[in-house]
């Protein structure tokens, strides 16, 4: 569904990604692992058009979407859950979901009822302003809001960061449920345990370049690679 071909991305004059290539097939969960500052979030933003690559290409379902505006990428069927959540703090939970809804003709589309069925704790928070939610509640809302756009492909950027273990375990179960529902996921994650538990394949990025690619079984077995690039 998604292929990055030798992309180079900059923040101003700073060269962040150096010839990054990767692919995600339909129905997979693929993880990008790396330390803080390695370039994981920049890959996500490059796909979404928030920091367009200056070289290379981003291909989604056969179409070149390199540099496409984020709202147009979303219309293509790409949902994005940023690492900083970015809920609309002055809107209620229900309003956050309603303004994100994108009507599609597919079966069993995402709407507010389905989002609340998927994340039951949000239902009782329908009228609460998002700025008063806990970190875990905000993360559920951010994922639910992305799902309301009815994506075929979901970018999840550090979904477990800073959350309590019980919330992390719940999110892991729900991410697996998304895959089972037919969604394809690219997951950027510093938490090795979560990434190794959820993913089919993994990429390791370090200093803006891909250093490793393999199945999760191969990555789990290669302790030297994990020690070299993932341990802090």
MARKOL-481595 format. One record per residue (C-alpha): residue in three letters; residue number from 0; x, y, z. Coordinates in Angstrom, 1 decimal. Each point is the difference from the previous one (the first is absolute). Example, Ala and Ser with C-alpha at 12.3 -4.5 7.8 and 13.67 -1.06 7.14 Angstrom:
(rec 'ala',0,(12.3,-4.5,7.8))
(rec 'ser',1,(1.4,3.4,-0.7))
This chain:
(rec 'unk',0,(0.0,0.0,0.0))
(rec 'unk',1,(2.8,2.4,0.9))
(rec 'unk',2,(3.5,0.3,-1.4))
(rec 'unk',3,(2.7,2.6,0.8))
(rec 'unk',4,(2.7,0.2,-2.6))
(rec 'unk',5,(3.3,1.6,1.1))
(rec 'unk',6,(-1.6,3.0,1.7))
(rec 'unk',7,(2.0,2.9,1.4))
(rec 'unk',8,(-1.8,2.3,2.4))
(rec 'unk',9,(1.2,3.3,1.6))
(rec 'unk',10,(-1.1,2.3,2.7))
(rec 'unk',11,(1.2,3.3,-1.4))
(rec 'unk',12,(3.7,-0.5,-0.7))
(rec 'unk',13,(0.3,-3.1,2.2))
(rec 'unk',14,(0.1,-3.3,-1.9))
(rec 'unk',15,(-2.0,-2.5,2.0))
(rec 'unk',16,(-0.8,-3.0,-2.2))
(rec 'unk',17,(2.7,-1.5,-2.2))
(rec 'unk',18,(-1.3,-2.1,-2.9))
(rec 'unk',19,(-2.7,-1.8,2.1))
(rec 'unk',20,(-1.7,-2.9,-1.9))
(rec 'unk',21,(-2.6,-2.3,1.4))
(rec 'unk',22,(-3.3,-1.7,-0.9))
(rec 'unk',23,(-3.2,-1.1,1.7))
(rec 'unk',24,(-2.2,-2.7,-1.6))
(rec 'unk',25,(-3.8,0.0,0.4))
(rec 'unk',26,(-1.1,-1.6,3.3))
(rec 'unk',27,(3.4,0.4,1.8))
(rec 'unk',28,(1.1,1.7,3.1))
(rec 'unk',29,(3.5,1.3,-0.7))
(rec 'unk',30,(2.0,1.7,2.7))
(rec 'unk',31,(2.8,2.6,-0.2))
(rec 'unk',32,(2.2,-0.2,3.1))
(rec 'unk',33,(2.7,2.3,1.2))
(rec 'unk',34,(1.1,2.3,2.8))
(rec 'unk',35,(-1.4,3.4,0.6))
(rec 'unk',36,(1.1,2.3,-2.9))
(rec 'unk',37,(0.8,-2.8,-2.4))
(rec 'unk',38,(-2.5,1.2,-2.6))
(rec 'unk',39,(-3.1,-2.1,0.7))
(rec 'unk',40,(-2.4,2.9,0.2))
(rec 'unk',41,(1.5,1.7,-3.0))
(rec 'unk',42,(-0.8,-3.1,-2.1))
(rec 'unk',43,(-3.6,0.2,1.1))
(rec 'unk',44,(-0.1,3.8,-0.8))
(rec 'unk',45,(1.6,-0.6,-3.3))
(rec 'unk',46,(-2.7,-2.5,-1.0))
(rec 'unk',47,(-2.7,2.3,1.2))
(rec 'unk',48,(1.3,3.1,-1.8))
(rec 'unk',49,(0.8,1.9,3.1))
(rec 'unk',50,(3.7,0.0,-0.8))
(rec 'unk',51,(0.2,-0.8,-3.7))
(rec 'unk',52,(3.2,-1.8,-1.1))
(rec 'unk',53,(2.3,2.1,-2.2))
(rec 'unk',54,(1.1,-3.1,-1.9))
(rec 'unk',55,(-1.4,-3.5,-0.5))
(rec 'unk',56,(-3.6,-1.0,-0.2))
(rec 'unk',57,(-3.0,-1.2,2.1))
(rec 'unk',58,(-2.3,-2.4,-1.8))
(rec 'unk',59,(-3.4,-0.9,1.5))
(rec 'unk',60,(-2.0,-2.7,-1.8))
(rec 'unk',61,(1.8,0.6,-3.2))
(rec 'unk',62,(-0.3,3.8,0.1))
(rec 'unk',63,(2.8,2.5,0.6))
(rec 'unk',64,(-1.1,2.1,2.9))
(rec 'unk',65,(3.4,1.6,0.7))
(rec 'unk',66,(-0.5,3.6,1.3))
(rec 'unk',67,(-3.8,-0.3,-0.2))
(rec 'unk',68,(-1.9,2.2,2.5))
(rec 'unk',69,(-0.9,-1.9,3.2))
(rec 'unk',70,(-3.8,0.4,-0.5))
(rec 'unk',71,(0.4,-1.6,-3.4))
(rec 'unk',72,(2.0,-2.8,1.3))
(rec 'unk',73,(-2.7,-0.6,2.6))
(rec 'unk',74,(-2.6,-0.1,-2.8))
(rec 'unk',75,(2.1,-2.7,-1.7))
(rec 'unk',76,(-0.7,-2.2,3.1))
(rec 'unk',77,(3.0,0.7,2.3))
(rec 'unk',78,(-0.7,0.6,3.7))
(rec 'unk',79,(2.6,1.6,2.3))
(rec 'unk',80,(0.4,-0.2,3.7))
(rec 'unk',81,(2.8,2.5,1.0))
(rec 'unk',82,(2.3,-0.6,2.9))
(rec 'unk',83,(-1.2,3.2,1.8))
(rec 'unk',84,(-3.7,-0.9,-0.3))
(rec 'unk',85,(-1.2,3.5,-0.9))
(rec 'unk',86,(-3.6,-0.3,1.1))
(rec 'unk',87,(-2.2,3.0,-0.3))
(rec 'unk',88,(0.1,0.9,3.6))
(rec 'unk',89,(-2.9,2.5,0.1))
(rec 'unk',90,(-2.4,-2.5,-1.8))
(rec 'unk',91,(-1.7,-2.9,1.7))
(rec 'unk',92,(0.9,-3.6,-0.8))
(rec 'unk',93,(-3.1,-0.3,-2.1))
(rec 'unk',94,(0.8,3.1,-1.9))
(rec 'unk',95,(3.6,-1.1,-0.7))
(rec 'unk',96,(-1.4,-3.2,-1.6))
(rec 'unk',97,(-2.8,1.7,-1.9))
(rec 'unk',98,(2.2,2.6,-1.8))
(rec 'unk',99,(2.3,-2.8,-1.2))
(rec 'unk',100,(-2.7,-2.3,-1.5))
(rec 'unk',101,(0.5,-0.7,-3.7))
(rec 'unk',102,(-2.9,-1.8,-1.7))
(rec 'unk',103,(0.9,-3.0,-2.2))
(rec 'unk',104,(-2.0,-2.6,-1.8))
(rec 'unk',105,(1.9,-2.9,1.6))
(rec 'unk',106,(-1.6,-2.6,2.2))
(rec 'unk',107,(-0.1,0.6,3.8))
(rec 'unk',108,(1.4,3.6,-0.2))
(rec 'unk',109,(1.4,1.7,3.0))
(rec 'unk',110,(-2.4,2.3,1.8))
(rec 'unk',111,(-0.3,1.3,3.6))
(rec 'unk',112,(-2.0,-3.1,1.1))
(rec 'unk',113,(2.6,-2.4,-1.4))
(rec 'unk',114,(2.9,2.1,1.5))
(rec 'unk',115,(-1.7,-0.2,3.4))
(rec 'unk',116,(-0.5,-3.7,-0.4))
(rec 'unk',117,(3.7,-0.3,-0.8))
(rec 'unk',118,(1.1,2.2,2.9))
(rec 'unk',119,(-2.8,-0.4,2.6))
(rec 'unk',120,(1.6,2.4,2.6))
(rec 'unk',121,(-0.6,2.9,-2.5))
(rec 'unk',122,(-3.8,-0.4,0.0))
(rec 'unk',123,(-0.4,1.3,3.5))
(rec 'unk',124,(2.3,2.9,-0.8))
(rec 'unk',125,(-2.0,1.1,-3.0))
(rec 'unk',126,(-0.7,3.5,1.4))
(rec 'unk',127,(3.3,0.5,1.7))
(rec 'unk',128,(2.5,2.5,-1.5))
(rec 'unk',129,(3.0,-1.8,-1.5))
(rec 'unk',130,(2.4,2.2,1.9))
(rec 'unk',131,(-1.2,-1.5,3.3))
(rec 'unk',132,(0.7,-3.6,-1.0))
(rec 'unk',133,(2.8,-2.2,1.3))
(rec 'unk',134,(2.9,-0.9,-2.3))
(rec 'unk',135,(-1.5,-3.5,-0.6))
(rec 'unk',136,(-3.4,1.5,-0.7))
(rec 'unk',137,(1.5,2.5,-2.4))
(rec 'unk',138,(1.9,-2.8,-1.8))
(rec 'unk',139,(-3.3,-1.9,-0.4))
(rec 'unk',140,(-1.6,3.1,-1.4))
(rec 'unk',141,(2.8,0.7,-2.4))
(rec 'unk',142,(-0.2,-3.5,-1.4))
(rec 'unk',143,(-3.8,0.1,-0.2))
(rec 'unk',144,(0.1,3.3,-1.7))
(rec 'unk',145,(2.4,-1.4,-2.7))
(rec 'unk',146,(-2.3,-3.0,-0.4))
(rec 'unk',147,(-3.0,2.4,-0.6))
(rec 'unk',148,(1.7,0.9,-3.3))
(rec 'unk',149,(-0.6,-3.6,-1.1))
(rec 'unk',150,(3.6,-0.7,-1.0))
(rec 'unk',151,(1.3,-3.1,-1.8))
(rec 'unk',152,(3.5,0.7,1.4))
(rec 'unk',153,(0.9,1.3,3.4))
(rec 'unk',154,(3.2,1.8,1.1))
(rec 'unk',155,(0.5,-0.5,3.8))
(rec 'unk',156,(2.8,2.2,1.4))
(rec 'unk',157,(1.1,-1.1,3.5))
(rec 'unk',158,(-3.5,-1.0,1.2))
(rec 'unk',159,(1.2,-1.4,3.3))
(rec 'unk',160,(2.4,2.8,1.1))
(rec 'unk',161,(-0.5,1.1,3.5))
(rec 'unk',162,(-3.0,-2.2,0.8))
(rec 'unk',163,(-0.7,-2.3,2.9))
(rec 'unk',164,(0.6,-3.7,-0.6))
(rec 'unk',165,(-3.7,-0.8,0.2))
(rec 'unk',166,(-0.8,2.6,-2.7))
(rec 'unk',167,(2.9,-1.3,-2.1))
(rec 'unk',168,(-1.4,-3.6,0.2))
(rec 'unk',169,(-3.5,1.2,-1.0))
(rec 'unk',170,(1.4,2.0,-3.0))
(rec 'unk',171,(2.0,-3.1,-1.1))
(rec 'unk',172,(-3.2,-2.1,-0.1))
(rec 'unk',173,(-1.8,2.7,-2.0))
(rec 'unk',174,(2.8,0.4,-2.5))
(rec 'unk',175,(-0.2,-3.7,-0.6))
(rec 'unk',176,(-3.7,0.3,-0.4))
(rec 'unk',177,(0.5,2.7,-2.6))
(rec 'unk',178,(2.2,-2.3,-2.0))
(rec 'unk',179,(-2.6,-2.8,0.2))
(rec 'unk',180,(-2.6,2.5,-1.3))
(rec 'unk',181,(2.1,0.4,-3.2))
(rec 'unk',182,(1.9,3.1,0.8))
(rec 'unk',183,(3.7,0.3,-0.9))
(rec 'unk',184,(2.3,1.7,2.6))
(rec 'unk',185,(3.4,1.6,0.0))
(rec 'unk',186,(1.1,0.3,3.6))
(rec 'unk',187,(2.8,2.2,1.2))
(rec 'unk',188,(0.9,-1.2,3.5))
(rec 'unk',189,(2.9,0.3,2.5))
(rec 'unk',190,(-1.6,-2.6,2.2))
(rec 'unk',191,(1.7,-3.2,-1.2))
(rec 'unk',192,(-2.4,-2.3,1.8))
(rec 'unk',193,(-3.1,1.5,-1.6))
(rec 'unk',194,(1.6,0.1,-3.5))
(rec 'unk',195,(1.2,-3.6,0.2))
(rec 'unk',196,(-3.4,-1.2,1.3))
(rec 'unk',197,(-2.1,1.7,-2.6))
(rec 'unk',198,(2.0,0.1,-3.3))
(rec 'unk',199,(0.5,-2.3,-2.9))
(rec 'unk',200,(3.2,1.7,-1.1))
(rec 'unk',201,(2.3,2.7,1.3))
(rec 'unk',202,(2.4,2.7,-1.1))
(rec 'unk',203,(2.6,1.6,2.2))
(rec 'unk',204,(1.0,3.6,-0.6))
(rec 'unk',205,(3.0,1.7,1.4))
(rec 'unk',206,(1.3,3.5,-0.8))
(rec 'unk',207,(-2.6,0.3,-2.8))
(rec 'unk',208,(1.0,-3.1,-1.9))
(rec 'unk',209,(-1.5,-3.5,0.0))
(rec 'unk',210,(2.5,-2.4,1.6))
(rec 'unk',211,(-2.0,-3.2,0.1))
(rec 'unk',212,(-3.1,-1.7,-1.5))
(rec 'unk',213,(-1.4,-3.4,0.7))
(rec 'unk',214,(-2.8,-2.1,1.4))
(rec 'unk',215,(-0.9,0.5,3.6))
(rec 'unk',216,(1.3,-3.6,0.7))
(rec 'unk',217,(3.4,1.0,-1.5))
(rec 'unk',218,(0.1,3.2,1.9))
(rec 'unk',219,(-1.0,-1.7,3.3))
(rec 'unk',220,(2.8,-2.5,-0.5))
(rec 'unk',221,(2.6,2.6,-0.9))
(rec 'unk',222,(1.0,1.3,3.4))
(rec 'unk',223,(3.2,1.7,-1.3))
(rec 'unk',224,(-2.0,2.2,-2.4))
(rec 'unk',225,(-2.5,1.0,2.7))
(rec 'unk',226,(2.8,0.8,2.4))
(rec 'unk',227,(1.9,2.0,-2.5))
(rec 'unk',228,(-2.9,2.2,-1.3))
(rec 'unk',229,(-2.8,-0.1,2.6))
(rec 'unk',230,(1.5,-0.1,3.5))
(rec 'unk',231,(0.4,3.4,1.6))
